[in-house]
Amino acid sequence: MLQEALREIRRGSAEIIDSEGIEKLLKAYLQEGKTYTVKAGFDPTAPDLHLGHTVLLQKLATFQKYGATIQFLIGDFTAQIGDPTGKSATRKTLSAVQIGENAKSYKEQVFKILDASKTEVVFNSEWINLLGASGMLSLTTTFNVARMLERDDFDKRYKSGTSISISEFIYPLLQGYDSVHLKSDIEIGGTDQKFNLLMGRHLQRAYEIGKEQSVLMMPILEGLDGVQKMSKSLNNYIGVADEPNDMFGKVLSVSDELMWRYYELLSAKTLDEIEALKDGVANGSLHPKSVKEDLALEITARFHSIEAAKSAKDEFDRVHSNNQIPTEIDEFSCDTEVWIAKALVDCNLTPSTSQARRDIKQGAVKINQEKVSDEQLQLVSGEYILQVGKRKFAKLKVN
């Protein structure tokens, strides 16, 4: 049982620091029923989570399966500074109202994956506000500027003469202090968070709390393009709040190769079950599309329901396999004839007219299921079904 637990805990991880500590905690749980704590911090800088964020949530759910109480930390104080990790300039600060709204949205979304009865939701403003000036000064004495400048992003900004605020130096100290206050046994985060995660170990030693947290780092999930990390700004993401039809279709759009990455990091199937699927695809007994459909059903059901997932599959088959129009599409209207590129923007099918023209050149635009090749096309009086790619549809009425 211990080896099985360790295998699932290590699954998909990029790096583990003090794996022996994790093994001891698991052994104590399996033999004595002794629980332990796993911390994961999220700064509520945006209201919606995407599947890239849920890689950590899936790992937390695995820890819950093997005896952990999750310390789901919402960094409502640190979000006011903004995590400088990977940033080439100082981030804009968020208002308390924005942070509060985003934090509420996070809480609503995470329990679609985590067991609420084994999760403590905590806000770091509760203890950081109590530090006061004296406590903050004491915290800054635990680390020096030379060590701080060893961080790659700080080093690059310093050498290029780009501004680094003192508050950005304080950010990793505050994240590490969270581990001191919570007395966390383990902390998990993305590989880009290594400096901040190790700060927790450093400060637990400095404050002599009697333990040093183990650290588990997960890789950054690639987006739908299979190249860059999943990101809303890159428009290659699958949102946790996406509608079932969109979520199902997006998962099906990933490449056959990327599908296995998603299975490893996002699926609740065991490693042995995933290996059996790989063998089936390799020997031809399973078709990649059917295996991908199972993944799309699992992920859509997790954030909606199995009924919604099955309905999304039926709709996808109806539209894409039978080349039909979706049963429900957004409707728009305009009072004069309109340029096709502007129409695509106005119907929320593409972000800009330049992107619309690129889509037309690539043969991705259809009107009434017929491909459009004329970038200068004017839509005169009538009703049109506009389509970009396989999943974006809109009905436009030109009066």
C-alpha positions as CSV (number, residue, x, y, z in Angstrom):
1,M,0.0,0.0,0.0
2,L,2.8,2.4,0.8
3,Q,4.5,1.9,-2.5
4,E,1.2,2.4,-4.3
5,A,0.6,5.6,-2.4
6,L,4.1,6.9,-3.2
7,R,3.7,6.1,-6.9
8,E,0.5,8.1,-7.1
9,I,2.0,11.0,-5.1
10,R,5.1,11.1,-7.3
11,R,3.0,10.8,-10.5
12,G,3.6,13.6,-12.9
13,S,5.8,15.5,-10.5
14,A,8.8,17.5,-11.8
15,E,10.8,17.6,-8.6
16,I,10.5,16.5,-5.0
17,I,12.7,17.9,-2.2
18,D,12.8,15.6,0.9
19,S,10.9,12.7,-0.5
20,E,12.0,10.7,2.6
21,G,9.9,13.2,4.7
22,I,6.8,12.5,2.5
23,E,7.4,8.7,2.8
24,K,7.5,9.0,6.6
25,L,4.2,11.0,6.7
26,L,2.5,8.4,4.5
27,K,3.8,5.5,6.5
28,A,2.5,7.1,9.8
29,Y,-0.9,7.6,8.2
30,L,-1.1,4.0,6.8
31,Q,0.2,2.4,10.0
32,E,-1.2,4.7,12.7
33,G,-3.9,6.7,11.0
34,K,-1.9,9.9,11.8
35,T,-2.8,12.8,9.5
36,Y,-0.5,15.6,8.2
37,T,-0.9,18.9,6.4
38,V,-0.3,19.9,2.8
39,K,-0.2,23.6,1.9
40,A,-0.9,25.1,-1.5
41,G,-1.1,28.8,-2.0
42,F,-3.2,30.6,-4.6
43,D,-3.1,34.4,-5.1
44,P,-6.6,35.4,-6.3
45,T,-5.4,37.6,-9.2
46,A,-8.1,36.5,-11.6
47,P,-11.7,35.2,-11.0
48,D,-11.5,32.0,-13.0
49,L,-9.4,28.9,-12.9
50,H,-8.4,26.9,-15.9
51,L,-7.2,23.3,-16.1
52,G,-3.6,24.4,-15.7
53,H,-4.4,25.5,-12.2
54,T,-6.2,22.2,-11.5
55,V,-3.0,20.2,-11.9
56,L,-2.1,21.2,-8.3
57,L,-5.7,20.6,-7.2
58,Q,-5.6,17.0,-8.6
59,K,-2.4,16.4,-6.6
60,L,-4.0,17.8,-3.5
61,A,-6.9,15.4,-4.0
62,T,-4.4,12.5,-4.2
63,F,-2.8,13.6,-0.9
64,Q,-6.3,13.7,0.7
65,K,-6.8,10.1,-0.4
66,Y,-3.7,9.2,1.6
67,G,-4.5,11.0,4.8
68,A,-3.7,14.7,4.3
69,T,-5.6,17.8,5.5
70,I,-5.2,20.4,2.8
71,Q,-4.3,23.9,3.8
72,F,-5.8,25.8,0.8
73,L,-4.3,29.2,1.3
74,I,-5.8,32.2,-0.5
75,G,-3.1,34.9,-0.6
76,D,-5.4,37.8,-0.1
77,F,-2.6,39.8,1.5
78,T,0.2,38.8,-0.9
79,A,-2.0,39.4,-3.9
80,Q,-1.9,43.1,-3.1
81,I,1.9,42.9,-3.9
82,G,1.7,40.4,-6.8
83,D,4.0,37.4,-7.2
84,P,7.1,38.7,-9.1
85,T,8.0,35.2,-10.3
86,G,8.8,35.2,-14.0
87,K,7.8,38.9,-14.4
88,S,10.0,41.4,-16.3
89,A,8.3,44.4,-14.6
90,T,6.6,45.2,-11.3
91,R,3.0,43.9,-11.4
92,K,0.0,46.2,-10.9
93,T,-1.6,45.8,-7.5
94,L,-5.2,44.6,-7.0
95,S,-7.9,46.3,-5.0
96,A,-9.3,44.6,-1.9
97,V,-12.7,44.4,-3.6
98,Q,-11.2,42.6,-6.7
99,I,-9.3,40.2,-4.4
100,G,-12.4,39.5,-2.4
101,E,-14.5,38.7,-5.4
102,N,-11.8,36.5,-7.0
103,A,-11.3,34.6,-3.7
104,K,-15.0,33.9,-3.5
105,S,-14.9,32.5,-7.1
106,Y,-11.9,30.3,-6.2
107,K,-13.7,28.7,-3.2
108,E,-16.7,27.9,-5.4
109,Q,-14.6,26.2,-8.0
110,V,-12.0,24.2,-6.0
111,F,-14.5,21.9,-4.3
112,K,-15.4,20.3,-7.5
113,I,-12.1,18.5,-7.0
114,L,-11.2,18.7,-3.3
115,D,-13.0,17.1,-0.4
116,A,-14.3,20.0,1.6
117,S,-14.3,17.9,4.8
118,K,-10.5,17.5,4.5
119,T,-9.7,21.1,3.5
120,E,-9.0,24.2,5.5
121,V,-9.5,27.4,3.5
122,V,-7.2,30.0,5.1
123,F,-6.4,33.6,4.2
124,N,-2.9,34.9,4.9
125,S,-4.1,38.4,5.8
126,E,-5.2,36.8,9.1
127,W,-1.7,36.4,10.4
128,I,0.3,38.8,8.2
129,N,-1.7,41.8,9.3
130,L,-0.8,40.8,12.9
131,L,2.9,40.9,12.2
132,G,3.1,44.7,12.5
133,A,6.1,46.8,11.7
134,S,8.3,45.0,14.3
135,G,7.4,41.6,13.0
136,M,7.9,42.6,9.4
137,L,11.4,44.0,10.1
138,S,12.3,40.8,12.0
139,L,11.1,38.8,9.0
140,T,13.4,40.8,6.6
141,T,16.5,39.9,8.7
142,T,16.1,36.2,7.9
143,F,17.3,36.6,4.3
144,N,19.8,38.9,2.5
145,V,19.6,40.9,-0.7
146,A,22.5,39.0,-2.3
147,R,20.6,35.7,-1.9
148,M,17.4,37.4,-3.2
149,L,19.3,38.5,-6.4
150,E,20.2,34.9,-7.1
151,R,16.7,34.5,-8.4
152,D,16.9,34.4,-12.2
153,D,14.1,36.9,-12.8
154,F,15.4,39.4,-10.2
155,D,19.0,39.0,-11.6
156,K,17.9,39.8,-15.1
157,R,15.9,42.8,-14.1
158,Y,18.7,44.1,-11.9
159,K,21.3,43.7,-14.6
160,S,19.1,45.4,-17.2
161,G,18.3,48.3,-14.9
162,T,14.6,47.4,-14.7
163,S,12.8,48.5,-11.5
164,I,12.5,46.0,-8.6
165,S,10.4,47.3,-5.7
166,I,11.2,46.4,-2.1
167,S,7.8,44.8,-1.8
168,E,8.7,42.3,-4.4
169,F,11.7,41.2,-2.3
170,I,9.2,40.8,0.6
171,Y,6.8,38.6,-1.4
172,P,8.7,35.3,-1.1
173,L,9.4,36.1,2.6
174,L,5.7,36.4,3.2
175,Q,4.9,33.2,1.3
176,G,7.5,31.4,3.3
177,Y,6.1,32.9,6.5
178,D,2.8,31.3,5.7
179,S,4.5,27.9,6.2
180,V,5.8,29.1,9.5
181,H,2.4,30.1,10.8
182,L,0.6,27.0,9.4
183,K,3.4,24.6,10.4
184,S,2.9,22.9,7.1
185,D,4.4,19.4,6.6
186,I,4.4,19.6,2.8
187,E,4.0,22.4,0.3
188,I,3.2,21.9,-3.4
189,G,3.5,24.4,-6.3
190,G,4.6,24.8,-9.9
191,T,8.2,24.4,-11.0
192,D,8.3,28.2,-11.4
193,Q,7.7,28.6,-7.7
194,K,10.8,26.7,-6.5
195,F,12.4,29.8,-4.9
196,N,9.3,30.7,-3.0
197,L,8.7,27.1,-1.9
198,L,12.2,26.6,-0.6
199,M,11.8,29.9,1.3
200,G,9.2,28.1,3.4
201,R,11.8,25.4,4.4
202,H,14.3,28.2,5.2
203,L,12.0,30.2,7.4
204,Q,10.7,27.1,9.2
205,R,14.3,26.5,10.2
206,A,14.9,30.2,11.0
207,Y,11.8,30.4,13.3
208,E,12.7,27.0,14.8
209,I,9.2,25.5,14.6
210,G,10.6,22.0,14.8
211,K,10.0,20.8,11.2
212,E,11.0,21.5,7.6
213,Q,8.3,21.1,5.0
214,S,8.9,18.7,2.1
215,V,8.4,20.3,-1.3
216,L,6.7,18.8,-4.3
217,M,6.7,20.7,-7.6
218,M,4.4,20.0,-10.5
219,P,5.1,20.9,-14.2
220,I,3.3,23.6,-16.0
221,L,0.5,22.2,-18.2
222,E,0.7,23.0,-21.9
223,G,-2.3,24.6,-23.5
224,L,-4.3,23.5,-26.4
225,D,-1.5,24.4,-28.8
226,G,0.7,21.8,-27.1
227,V,3.6,24.3,-26.9
228,Q,3.1,27.2,-24.6
229,K,1.7,27.0,-21.0
230,M,-2.0,27.1,-20.6
231,S,-3.0,30.7,-20.3
232,K,-6.0,32.9,-20.8
233,S,-3.9,35.6,-22.3
234,L,-2.7,33.1,-25.0
235,N,-6.3,31.9,-25.5
236,N,-5.1,28.3,-25.4
237,Y,-6.9,27.4,-22.2
238,I,-9.8,25.2,-21.0
239,G,-11.6,27.1,-18.2
240,V,-13.1,25.4,-15.2
241,A,-16.2,27.6,-15.7
242,D,-16.5,26.8,-19.5
243,E,-19.8,25.5,-20.7
244,P,-20.0,21.7,-21.1
245,N,-20.1,21.8,-24.9
246,D,-17.0,24.1,-25.0
247,M,-15.1,22.1,-22.4
248,F,-15.8,18.7,-24.2
249,G,-14.9,20.1,-27.6
250,K,-11.7,21.8,-26.3
251,V,-10.4,18.5,-24.7
252,L,-11.1,16.6,-27.9
253,S,-9.1,19.2,-29.9
254,V,-5.8,18.4,-28.1
255,S,-3.3,16.3,-30.1
256,D,-3.1,12.5,-29.6
257,E,0.4,13.0,-28.1
258,L,-0.7,15.8,-25.7
259,M,-3.7,13.6,-24.6
260,W,-1.4,11.4,-22.5
261,R,0.0,14.4,-20.7
262,Y,-3.5,15.5,-19.8
263,Y,-4.3,11.9,-18.7
264,E,-1.3,11.9,-16.4
265,L,-1.8,15.3,-14.8
266,L,-5.6,15.7,-14.9
267,S,-7.3,12.3,-14.9
268,A,-8.4,10.4,-11.8
269,K,-7.5,7.1,-13.5
270,T,-4.6,5.2,-12.0
271,L,-1.3,4.9,-13.7
272,D,-2.0,1.2,-14.4
273,E,-5.3,2.1,-16.1
274,I,-3.6,4.8,-18.2
275,E,-0.9,2.4,-19.2
276,A,-3.5,-0.1,-20.3
277,L,-5.1,2.6,-22.5
278,K,-1.7,3.4,-24.0
279,D,-1.2,-0.3,-24.8
280,G,-4.6,-0.5,-26.4
281,V,-3.9,2.4,-28.7
282,A,-0.4,1.0,-29.5
283,N,-1.7,-2.4,-30.5
284,G,-4.7,-1.0,-32.4
285,S,-7.4,-2.4,-30.1
286,L,-8.4,1.1,-29.0
287,H,-8.8,4.2,-31.3
288,P,-7.1,7.4,-30.0
289,K,-10.4,9.3,-30.6
290,S,-12.4,7.0,-28.3
291,V,-9.7,7.3,-25.6
292,K,-9.7,11.0,-25.9
293,E,-13.5,11.1,-25.7
294,D,-13.3,9.2,-22.4
295,L,-11.0,11.9,-21.1
296,A,-13.3,14.7,-22.3
297,L,-16.2,13.0,-20.6
298,E,-14.3,12.6,-17.3
299,I,-13.2,16.2,-17.2
300,T,-16.5,17.7,-18.3
301,A,-18.4,15.5,-15.7
302,R,-16.0,16.6,-13.0
303,F,-16.9,20.3,-13.4
304,H,-20.6,19.8,-14.4
305,S,-22.3,16.4,-14.3
306,I,-22.2,13.1,-16.1
307,E,-25.5,14.0,-17.8
308,A,-24.1,17.3,-19.0
309,A,-21.0,15.5,-20.3
310,K,-23.0,12.9,-22.2
311,S,-25.1,15.7,-23.7
312,A,-22.0,17.5,-24.8
313,K,-20.7,14.4,-26.5
314,D,-24.0,13.9,-28.3
315,E,-24.0,17.5,-29.4
316,F,-20.4,17.2,-30.6
317,D,-21.1,14.1,-32.6
318,R,-24.2,15.8,-34.1
319,V,-22.3,18.9,-35.2
320,H,-18.9,17.5,-36.2
321,S,-19.6,13.9,-37.2
322,N,-22.7,14.8,-39.1
323,N,-21.6,18.3,-40.2
324,Q,-24.7,20.0,-38.6
325,I,-25.3,23.3,-36.8
326,P,-25.4,23.3,-33.0
327,T,-28.9,23.4,-31.5
328,E,-28.1,26.5,-29.5
329,I,-25.9,29.4,-30.8
330,D,-25.7,33.1,-29.9
331,E,-27.7,35.5,-32.1
332,F,-26.6,39.0,-33.2
333,S,-28.0,41.7,-35.5
334,C,-26.9,44.8,-37.3
335,D,-28.8,47.5,-39.2
336,T,-26.5,47.9,-42.2
337,E,-24.4,45.7,-44.4
338,V,-21.2,44.7,-42.7
339,W,-17.6,43.6,-43.6
340,I,-17.1,39.9,-42.8
341,A,-14.1,40.6,-40.6
342,K,-16.0,43.1,-38.5
343,A,-19.0,40.7,-38.3
344,L,-16.7,38.0,-36.9
345,V,-15.5,40.4,-34.2
346,D,-19.0,41.8,-33.4
347,C,-20.2,38.2,-33.0
348,N,-17.4,37.4,-30.6
349,L,-16.0,34.7,-32.9
350,T,-12.5,36.4,-33.1
351,P,-10.8,39.1,-31.1
352,S,-9.8,41.4,-34.0
353,T,-10.3,42.0,-37.6
354,S,-6.7,41.2,-38.3
355,Q,-7.2,37.8,-36.7
356,A,-10.4,37.4,-38.7
357,R,-8.5,37.9,-41.9
358,R,-5.9,35.4,-40.9
359,D,-8.7,32.9,-40.1
360,I,-10.2,33.5,-43.6
361,K,-6.8,33.0,-45.2
362,Q,-6.4,29.7,-43.4
363,G,-9.8,28.5,-44.5
364,A,-11.2,28.4,-41.0
365,V,-14.2,30.7,-41.7
366,K,-17.5,29.4,-43.0
367,I,-20.9,31.1,-43.8
368,N,-23.8,28.8,-43.9
369,Q,-21.3,25.9,-43.9
370,E,-19.6,27.1,-47.0
371,K,-15.9,28.2,-46.7
372,V,-15.1,31.9,-47.2
373,S,-12.1,33.0,-49.2
374,D,-12.9,36.7,-49.8
375,E,-11.4,38.9,-47.1
376,Q,-13.4,41.9,-48.3
377,L,-16.8,40.2,-48.4
378,Q,-19.7,42.4,-47.4
379,L,-22.7,40.8,-45.8
380,V,-25.9,42.4,-47.1
381,S,-29.5,42.0,-45.9
382,G,-30.2,38.4,-44.7
383,E,-29.5,35.8,-42.0
384,Y,-26.1,34.0,-41.8
385,I,-24.7,31.2,-39.7
386,L,-21.1,32.3,-39.1
387,Q,-18.4,29.7,-38.1
388,V,-14.8,29.9,-37.1
389,G,-13.0,26.7,-36.7
390,K,-14.9,23.6,-35.5
391,R,-16.4,25.0,-32.3
392,K,-17.3,28.7,-32.7
393,F,-20.8,29.5,-34.2
394,A,-23.0,32.6,-34.3
395,K,-26.2,33.6,-36.1
396,L,-26.1,37.1,-37.6
397,K,-29.2,38.9,-39.0
398,V,-28.4,41.9,-41.2
399,N,-31.4,44.1,-41.5
